[in-house]
Amino acid sequence: MKVKVAEKCGFCPGVRNAINLARKTLAENSGGKVYCLGQIIHNNDIVDELSEAGLETVDSIDEIEGGTVLIRSHGATLAEIEELEKKGVRIVDATCVRVKRVQRIARELSKERYKVVVIGDENHPEVKAVVGYAENVAVIGSREDLHKLSGHGKLGVMCQTTQSPDHFSGTVAEIMDYGFSELKIVNTLCSETKKRQDAAVKLCKEVDVMFVLGGLHSANTRKLAELCKKHNNRTFHLQNWRELDKKLVCGIETVGVTAGASTPDRVIDSFVEHVKAFGEAGE
């Protein structure tokens, strides 16, 4: 059995920076309270590891009692930042630089009187944070949401960083069928995400079965699985090797592996080792 790993997969710079910043902050605050407003990244292994080191993940600012607060990689709204400042806590910002760019653009478009249109998942923390930087926003997840645009003149369109280029361009094309006096489109897709998507699609066409590793709540990992599924019906989204059913690799000649931007190298390496071991045992 041959196991191939996508040329580009695993931790992206934004995720790596957030984790390193969390570890540094915990080391500097030994004995002091360190909170994170929401999961720092969408990977339970990393969240558990940091929790054991002292990072307390909370869902609400009301749960924070002084100390230090880490802003996760997906960012936070302006209102949340202001509320934290009023509490007098120390704020450590681990927001991905690409997400911060999206927040800045949303704010600028709003100031220029555009109706801000964000193509993405309205329930994703990145999108929720971005929405908090503009006054007049519509989040478009699918064509069923296009009714939110009726009767608006100036539209400023941007995208959740982890969406695919095809989804972005396709949704923009549908938006153009609606009435507007001016349409401004800003490409806010993450180049790291695109590299991972391109590498995953390329690999899944070359293998018998494809595995996408990463958190089930990770948007970029789910998107990788969706894209691979279009080109290889035998695509499976797993969090780690422990979820692998050996039957999926029995009698298989080539196995492909990729991973989301929040998946640690050790998860990828462990998965590959176990798949190879299954193959040797089968032989």
N, C-alpha and C positions, 0 to 999 in steps of 0.2 A: 504494500500500500504506500502511495506517495502522498505526502501532506504538503500543500503549498500555502504560504501565508502572503496575504496582499502586501504589495510593496509599501503602501502607506496605510497604517492603521494604528489604533491605540491612542494614548494620550496626545492631545493637541497642546500647543504652548499655553493657551489660556487656562486649561485644566491643570497642567503641571505647575503653573505659577500660583494658582489658588491653593493647591495642596502644600506647596513649599511655604507659602505665606502663612498658612494655617499652622504648620509645624513650627515655624519660626516664632509666631505669636504665642503659641503654647509654651515654648521653651522660655520666652521672655517673661511670661506671666505665671511662673511656677507657684502654685498655691492660690492664685487669683482666679476669679470667674472669667471664663472665655465662652461667649455664646456665638452661635451662627444662626442668622435669621433664615430658616429653611435649610435643606440639605445643601452642603457646599458644592457637591456635584451629584449627578444621578448615578451613583455606584455604591451599593450597600456595603461592599467590602471595605472601601475607603472610609465611608461614613462611620462604620463600626470601629475601624482602626483609630480614627481620630477621636472618637467618643471615649475609647479606652485611655487615650492620652489626655483626656480632660475637656474636649470640646463638647459643649452642650448645645444640641440642635433644638431650636424652638420655632413654633409656628406663629407666635404672636409677640409683639413688643411688650405686651403686658406681662409676659413671663420673665422679662429681663430685669434683674435687680442689680444695677451698677456693673462695674467691671469693664470688660472689653467686648465689643461686638464685631464679628467678622461679617462683612457683606459678601455673600456667596458669588460664585462665578457668573450666575445669571443676572446679578444686579438687584437693586431695590428701587422703589419709587422715590420721587422727591419728597413726598409726604412722609414716608417712612424714615428717610434720612433726617428730616427736620424734627420728627418726633424723637429720634434717638439723640439728637443734639440737645433737645430740651431736657432729656433725662441726665445729661452730663456724662454719658459713657464715652469711653475711648472707642473710636470707629476705625477699623482696619478694612480698607476697601480691596477685595479680591475680585472685583468685577472684571471679566474678560475685556481687553482693550477694544475688541471688535464690537462687543455689546455696548460699551460706553460710546462708541461712535454712533451706533444706532440711536441711543438715547439722545445724543447731541443733535443729530439730524432731525429727530422727531420734534425736539424743542424749537429748532430753527424754523422748520416748516410751519409749526403752529404759530410762531410769532409773525410769520409772513402771511398769515390768514388762510393757509391751505387747510382743507380737511385732510387730516393725516390718515392714510390707509395702510394698515400693516397686514401683509399677507402672512398668515401663520395660525398657530393654535392659540386661541384666546385663553386657554387654561394653563398654558406653559408659563413658568415663572419669568422667563426672559421677556415674553410678550407683555405680561402683566406689569413688569417694571417699566418697559418702554412706554406703555399706555399712560403711565403716571407722569410722563414728561411732556404731554401735550394736552390741550384743552378740548379739541374736537377730533375724536379718533373713531375709526371703524376698523374692526379686525375681521378680515376675510379669510375663512378657513376653507371654504368651498363655494361653488356657485350658488348654494342655498343662502349664502350671506350677502349676495350682491344687492339685495333689496335695500341694504343699509346705505347705499350710495345715491339713491334716487333724489333728484332735485338739488344736487350740489354742484357749484361752479368750478372752483379750483381744487384739484385733487393732487396731493403729494403722496406718491406710492413708494413704499419700501417693503422690506421682507424680513421675517425672522431669519436669523443667521444660518440656521441649520436646515432650511428648506432646500429642495433640489432646484437647479436652474430651470428644468422643464416645468416644474409646478409654478415657479415664479413667472416665467414667460407666458405660460398658458393662462394663468389668472389675469395677468396684465392685458392679454388679448381680449378676455371676456369683459374686463372693466372698460375697455375702449368702446364697447357697444352701448355704454350708458352715457347719459348726457353730462357734459362738462365743458367749461369754457377754456380751461387750461389744465394740462396734465404734466406733472413733473415726476419723473421716475428716477429713483436713486437705488443703485445696486448695493444692497447691504448684505449680500450673501457672503458667508465666510469662505475664503479661499482654501483653508485647511479642510473644511467639510467637503468641498468639491473634489479635492485631491483624493480624499478617502472614498468618496462615492465612485469616482472614475476608476480607481484601482480595484474596488470591490466588484464593479460590473465587469471589468476586463477579466478578472480571475474567475468569477462564477461561470463564465462561458466556457472555461477550459477544464472544469472539474465535474465529477459525477455527482457530488453532494457538496453543499456550501453551508458553512456555519458562521453565524454573525454573533459575536460575543459582546455582552454588555447589559447594563441594567434595563429591565423591562419598562422602566419609566423614562428612559433616556430617549429624547426626541431624535437625536442624530443617529442613534443606534437603530431605532425602529425604522427610520428612513432608509438606512443601509439595507435592512432586511427586506423592505418593500421593493426597493430597486432591484436587488438580487433575485427576488421572487419572480419578477417580470421576465428575467432572462434564464432562470434556472428554477424550475418548480420544486426541486428538492433543496430548498433553502430553509434553514432552521435558526431561529433566534433563541439563544441560550445565555444564561448569566455566567456559567462556568462549566467545567468538565463534569461536575457532579450531576448535572441535569441531562447528561448525554445518555441516550439509549443505545447500547452497543449494537442493537439490530440495525441501526441507521448506517453503520460503517461496515457491516459484515459483507464480504464479497465485493467491496468497493475498491476500485483501482486508484482513483485520485480524489483527495479531499481538499476542499478550499476553506481557508479560515481568514476572517477579517474581524475587526473589533471597532466599537464606537470610540469617540474621542475621550470618554471618561473611563475607559477600561484599562487597568494596569497591565504592564508588560508581563508580570508574573502570572496573570490569569491566562493570557495568550500562550505563554510558554508551557504552563501546566497542562492546558488543553491539548496542545500539540503532542506533548510527551505521552499523555494517556491514550490519545488516538493511535499513535504509533505502536504503543504497547498492545492495544486491542488488535491491531493489524498483525503484529508478530505472533500473538497468541492464536489468532485465527489461522495463520499459516502453519 
